[in-house]
């Protein structure tokens, strides 16, 4: 069959919507009719060359849809099920999956993450294979992907909400709840108030943090952060972030600091803003070339921790459903996260608006 897809053919060029040939799902795979897909900074990193990956590639990794067809041996979902895509494979039996740390799965490391588990692609252009981001490539009308990368969810969940749970919500809330496991009454700093950072903010609120300091360079994003639970805001363009954080916390610094951007300056900010015994967490994925010169002896004397979290350390098969329930119960505010929706043909406009910092989260809606 044919499917229209947004394909990156060259770095620093717009995505091209092309008609691709698509094979049906093989054993252990499913075909999903994509209903909504988030416009995420991770895709943009590939588009501008921060993460060099083989092109051409169908981008997209934060999405939800309806199961259209299942391949042989698939029992976890059936045709008609509503599902959220997970951008991490889960073999279910490697050392990390066995410990419940499924986003660190190493069971499929023998094949590239831009093709199926057998090393081939299900989409082609003029007979030539096309790569797909994270084995799912969701900027397309139909996606064929491994069945282990879709999670069934409740059918009353809006498609826009389901899509963003698959990345920004899971990553942000998970960084707080699953990875850092912050305690009620904690003081928290969040650097970067995009889609992921705002979810770190509301994850901290959900966990009962006493003080939540949001930092960004744009006033509109800081205003958004107050709507999601920030008690204090810091404009990093006009204020000394570390000095201001220390003033807010009585000179101590924060118990937890999260970097939702992933640059050298922001990594140093979260480390230098810590109180004794504080924990700094890198959430945003840096460009592959980024290095940050921390001061180790201060971390030793203060018994501080610096760690990274991938995908918020969530367990998609368990946590997607929980996040969906929290959203439907009004405990997570996903309505205000979705600043704008786009038609598929407006996808490049969506990335331009995101790059200018004008939205919390943009979502593409498919017919």
C-alpha positions as CSV (number, residue, x, y, z in Angstrom):
1,X,0.0,0.0,0.0
2,X,1.0,3.7,-0.1
3,X,1.4,6.1,2.8
4,X,2.2,9.8,2.9
5,X,5.1,10.6,5.2
6,X,7.3,13.6,6.2
7,X,10.8,12.7,5.2
8,X,14.1,14.4,6.1
9,X,16.3,14.1,3.0
10,X,19.0,16.6,3.9
11,X,20.1,18.4,7.2
12,X,18.9,22.0,7.6
13,X,16.2,21.5,4.9
14,X,12.4,21.3,5.4
15,X,10.7,18.0,5.7
16,X,9.2,16.7,2.4
17,X,5.8,15.1,2.4
18,X,6.2,12.1,0.1
19,X,4.2,9.1,-0.9
20,X,6.1,6.0,0.1
21,X,5.5,2.3,-0.6
22,X,4.7,0.4,2.6
23,X,4.9,-3.3,3.2
24,X,2.5,-4.9,5.7
25,X,3.5,-6.0,9.2
26,X,5.6,-9.1,9.5
27,X,5.8,-11.4,12.5
28,X,5.8,-9.5,15.7
29,X,4.8,-6.2,14.0
30,X,1.7,-4.0,13.7
31,X,0.4,-1.3,11.3
32,X,-1.0,1.7,13.0
33,X,-3.2,4.4,11.5
34,X,-1.6,7.5,13.1
35,X,-4.2,10.0,14.5
36,X,-1.9,12.6,16.2
37,X,1.8,13.3,16.5
38,X,3.7,15.8,18.6
39,X,6.2,18.4,17.2
40,X,9.2,17.6,19.4
41,X,12.7,19.1,19.9
42,X,14.1,15.6,19.4
43,X,13.0,15.6,15.8
44,X,14.4,19.1,15.4
45,X,17.8,18.0,16.7
46,X,18.0,15.5,13.8
47,X,16.7,18.1,11.3
48,X,19.5,20.6,12.2
49,X,22.3,18.0,12.5
50,X,22.8,17.9,16.2
51,X,22.2,14.2,16.1
52,X,23.8,12.8,12.9
53,X,21.6,9.9,11.6
54,X,21.4,8.2,8.2
55,X,19.1,9.9,5.8
56,X,16.5,9.8,4.2
57,X,14.5,9.3,7.3
58,X,10.8,9.4,8.3
59,X,10.8,11.5,11.5
60,X,8.3,11.5,14.4
61,X,8.3,9.6,17.6
62,X,5.6,11.1,19.9
63,X,2.3,9.8,18.6
64,X,-0.9,7.8,19.0
65,X,-3.2,5.9,16.7
66,X,-5.4,2.9,16.0
67,X,-4.2,-0.6,15.2
68,X,-5.0,-1.2,11.6
69,X,-3.4,-4.6,11.1
70,X,-1.4,-7.1,13.2
71,X,1.3,-9.4,12.0
72,X,1.7,-13.1,12.9
73,X,2.2,-13.9,16.5
74,X,1.0,-10.5,17.9
75,X,-1.3,-11.0,20.9
76,X,-0.7,-7.8,22.9
77,X,-3.0,-5.7,20.7
78,X,-5.7,-6.3,18.1
79,X,-7.2,-4.4,15.3
80,X,-9.1,-1.3,16.5
81,X,-7.2,-0.8,19.7
82,X,-6.1,2.7,20.6
83,X,-2.4,2.8,21.2
84,X,0.4,5.2,22.2
85,X,3.8,4.7,20.5
86,X,6.9,4.1,22.6
87,X,10.2,5.2,21.0
88,X,12.1,2.5,22.9
89,X,12.0,-1.2,22.1
90,X,11.4,-3.7,24.9
91,X,12.6,-7.2,24.4
92,X,11.2,-8.3,27.8
93,X,14.1,-10.6,28.7
94,X,17.5,-8.8,28.7
95,X,19.2,-7.8,32.0
96,X,17.6,-4.4,32.0
97,X,14.1,-5.4,31.0
98,X,14.2,-8.1,33.7
99,X,14.9,-5.4,36.2
100,X,12.0,-3.3,35.0
101,X,14.3,-0.7,33.3
102,X,12.8,-1.3,29.9
103,X,14.0,2.0,28.3
104,X,17.6,0.7,28.7
105,X,16.7,-2.5,26.8
106,X,19.8,-4.0,25.0
107,X,17.9,-7.0,23.5
108,X,17.7,-5.5,20.0
109,X,21.1,-3.7,19.9
110,X,22.3,-5.9,17.0
111,X,20.2,-4.0,14.5
112,X,20.0,-0.2,13.9
113,X,17.2,1.8,15.6
114,X,16.0,3.2,12.3
115,X,14.8,-0.1,10.9
116,X,12.8,-3.1,12.1
117,X,14.2,-5.8,14.4
118,X,15.2,-7.9,11.4
119,X,17.3,-5.0,10.1
120,X,15.0,-4.1,7.1
121,X,12.6,-1.3,6.4
122,X,8.9,-1.4,5.7
123,X,8.8,1.8,3.7
124,X,10.5,2.5,0.4
125,X,10.9,5.3,-2.1
126,X,11.3,4.2,-5.7
127,X,12.2,0.8,-4.5
128,X,14.9,2.0,-2.1
129,X,14.6,1.5,1.7
130,X,13.8,4.6,3.8
131,X,14.9,4.8,7.4
132,X,12.4,5.5,10.2
133,X,13.1,7.3,13.5
134,X,13.2,5.0,16.5
135,X,11.8,2.1,14.5
136,X,8.4,3.9,14.4
137,X,8.7,7.1,12.2
138,X,5.3,8.5,13.1
139,X,5.2,11.5,10.8
140,X,3.2,9.3,8.4
141,X,-0.4,8.3,7.8
142,X,0.4,4.7,8.6
143,X,3.3,3.3,10.6
144,X,4.5,-0.3,10.6
145,X,6.5,-0.9,13.7
146,X,7.4,-3.6,16.3
147,X,4.4,-4.6,18.4
148,X,6.6,-4.1,21.5
149,X,6.6,-0.3,20.7
150,X,2.9,0.3,21.1
151,X,0.9,0.4,24.3
152,X,-2.9,0.0,24.4
153,X,-4.7,2.8,26.3
154,X,-8.3,3.8,27.2
155,X,-10.4,4.8,24.3
156,X,-11.8,8.0,25.8
157,X,-8.4,9.6,26.0
158,X,-8.2,12.4,23.4
159,X,-5.7,11.8,20.6
160,X,-3.8,14.9,21.3
161,X,-3.3,13.9,24.9
162,X,-2.4,10.3,24.0
163,X,0.2,11.5,21.5
164,X,2.1,13.8,24.0
165,X,2.0,11.2,26.7
166,X,4.3,9.1,24.4
167,X,7.2,11.5,24.9
168,X,7.0,14.9,26.6
169,X,4.7,13.9,29.4
170,X,6.3,10.6,30.1
171,X,9.8,12.1,30.0
172,X,9.0,15.1,32.2
173,X,6.8,13.5,34.8
174,X,8.9,10.4,34.8
175,X,12.1,12.3,35.4
176,X,10.6,13.5,38.7
177,X,8.5,10.4,39.8
178,X,10.4,7.5,38.4
179,X,14.0,8.7,38.2
180,X,14.6,11.3,40.9
181,X,11.8,10.0,43.2
182,X,11.5,13.4,44.9
183,X,10.1,13.7,48.3
184,X,7.1,15.9,49.3
185,X,8.3,19.2,50.6
186,X,11.4,19.3,48.4
187,X,12.8,22.4,46.7
188,X,13.1,22.0,42.9
189,X,14.7,23.9,40.0
190,X,13.6,23.3,36.4
191,X,15.7,24.8,33.7
192,X,13.9,25.0,30.3
193,X,10.1,25.4,30.1
194,X,9.3,23.7,26.8
195,X,7.0,20.7,26.5
196,X,9.3,18.4,28.6
197,X,10.2,21.1,31.2
198,X,6.6,22.0,31.8
199,X,5.9,18.4,32.5
200,X,8.9,18.3,35.0
201,X,7.2,21.3,36.7
202,X,3.8,19.6,37.0
203,X,5.5,16.3,37.9
204,X,7.1,18.1,40.8
205,X,3.8,19.6,41.8
206,X,2.2,16.2,41.7
207,X,4.9,14.8,43.9
208,X,4.3,17.5,46.5
209,X,7.3,19.8,46.1
210,X,7.2,22.9,48.3
211,X,9.2,25.2,46.1
212,X,9.3,24.9,42.3
213,X,11.6,27.4,40.5
214,X,11.2,27.6,36.8
215,X,13.9,29.1,34.6
216,X,13.8,30.1,31.0
217,X,14.9,32.9,28.7
218,X,11.4,33.7,27.4
219,X,8.7,35.4,29.6
220,X,5.9,33.6,27.8
221,X,7.3,30.2,28.8
222,X,7.8,31.3,32.4
223,X,4.1,32.4,32.5
224,X,3.2,29.0,31.2
225,X,5.3,27.4,34.0
226,X,3.2,29.2,36.7
227,X,0.1,27.7,35.2
228,X,1.6,24.2,35.7
229,X,2.7,24.7,39.3
230,X,5.9,26.9,39.4
231,X,6.0,28.9,42.6
232,X,8.9,31.1,41.4
233,X,10.2,32.1,38.0
234,X,13.7,33.2,36.9
235,X,14.5,34.8,33.5
236,X,18.0,33.5,32.7
237,X,18.6,36.4,30.2
238,X,18.0,39.1,32.8
239,X,18.9,37.4,36.1
240,X,21.8,35.5,37.6
241,X,20.2,32.0,37.8
242,X,22.4,30.5,40.5
243,X,22.4,33.7,42.7
244,X,18.6,34.0,42.4
245,X,18.0,30.3,43.2
246,X,20.2,30.6,46.3
247,X,18.3,33.7,47.4
248,X,15.0,31.9,47.1
249,X,16.2,28.9,49.1
250,X,17.8,30.9,51.9
251,X,21.3,30.4,50.6
252,X,21.2,26.6,50.5
253,X,20.3,25.8,46.9
254,X,17.7,23.3,45.8
255,X,17.2,19.6,46.7
256,X,16.6,18.7,43.1
257,X,17.5,20.4,39.8
258,X,16.4,19.3,36.3
259,X,17.9,20.4,33.0
260,X,15.2,20.0,30.3
261,X,17.5,21.5,27.6
262,X,20.8,19.7,27.7
263,X,23.5,22.3,26.9
264,X,26.8,23.0,28.7
265,X,25.6,26.2,30.4
266,X,22.3,24.6,31.6
267,X,24.1,21.5,32.9
268,X,26.4,23.7,34.9
269,X,23.5,25.7,36.2
270,X,21.7,22.7,37.7
271,X,24.9,21.4,39.3
272,X,25.9,24.8,40.8
273,X,22.3,25.4,42.1
274,X,22.3,22.3,44.3
275,X,22.1,22.3,48.1
276,X,24.2,19.8,50.1
277,X,23.0,16.2,49.2
278,X,21.2,17.7,46.2
279,X,20.5,15.7,43.0
280,X,20.9,17.3,39.6
281,X,19.2,15.5,36.6
282,X,19.9,15.9,32.9
283,X,16.6,15.3,31.1
284,X,17.1,17.1,27.7
285,X,19.3,15.1,25.4
286,X,22.4,17.3,24.4
287,X,24.0,17.5,21.0
288,X,26.4,14.6,20.6
289,X,29.4,17.1,20.8
290,X,28.4,18.8,24.1
291,X,30.8,18.7,27.0
292,X,30.3,20.3,30.4
293,X,33.3,21.1,32.8
294,X,31.8,20.5,36.2
295,X,33.7,21.1,39.5
296,X,34.0,17.6,41.0
297,X,35.5,18.5,44.4
298,X,32.4,20.6,45.3
299,X,30.2,17.6,44.5
300,X,32.3,15.4,46.8
301,X,32.3,17.8,49.7
302,X,28.5,18.4,49.3
303,X,27.7,14.7,48.6
304,X,25.8,15.8,45.5
305,X,24.6,13.6,42.7
306,X,24.5,14.3,38.9
307,X,22.6,11.8,36.8
308,X,20.9,11.5,33.4
309,X,17.5,10.1,32.7
310,X,16.4,8.7,29.3
311,X,12.7,8.8,28.6
312,X,12.1,9.8,32.2
313,X,13.1,6.3,33.2
314,X,9.5,5.3,32.7
315,X,8.1,1.8,32.0
316,X,5.9,2.5,29.0
317,X,3.7,-0.6,29.3
318,X,2.8,0.4,32.9
319,X,3.2,4.2,33.0
320,X,1.4,5.3,29.8
321,X,-1.9,4.0,31.2
322,X,-1.3,5.6,34.6
323,X,-0.5,9.0,32.9
324,X,-3.6,8.6,30.9
325,X,-5.7,8.1,34.0
326,X,-4.0,11.1,35.8
327,X,-4.9,13.2,32.8
328,X,-8.5,12.1,32.6
329,X,-8.8,12.6,36.4
330,X,-7.6,16.2,36.1
331,X,-4.4,15.6,38.1
332,X,-2.2,16.3,35.0
333,X,-3.0,19.3,33.0
334,X,-2.6,18.2,29.4
335,X,-5.2,20.6,27.9
336,X,-3.0,23.7,28.4
337,X,0.1,21.9,27.2
338,X,-1.3,21.7,23.7
339,X,-0.8,25.2,22.5
340,X,-1.6,24.6,18.9
341,X,-2.6,21.9,16.4
342,X,-1.6,21.6,12.8
343,X,-2.6,19.8,9.6
344,X,-0.1,17.4,8.3
345,X,0.8,19.8,5.5
346,X,1.7,22.4,8.1
347,X,4.4,20.3,9.7
348,X,7.3,22.6,8.8
349,X,5.5,25.6,10.1
350,X,5.0,23.7,13.4
351,X,8.8,23.2,13.7
352,X,9.4,26.9,13.0
353,X,7.0,28.0,15.7
354,X,8.5,25.5,18.2
355,X,12.0,26.7,17.4
356,X,10.9,30.3,18.2
357,X,9.6,29.2,21.6
358,X,6.0,30.2,20.9
359,X,4.3,27.0,22.0
360,X,4.3,24.6,24.9
361,X,3.5,21.7,22.6
362,X,2.3,21.6,19.0
363,X,0.4,18.5,17.7
364,X,-0.2,17.4,14.2
365,X,-3.7,16.0,13.6
366,X,-4.2,13.4,10.8
367,X,-7.5,12.9,9.1
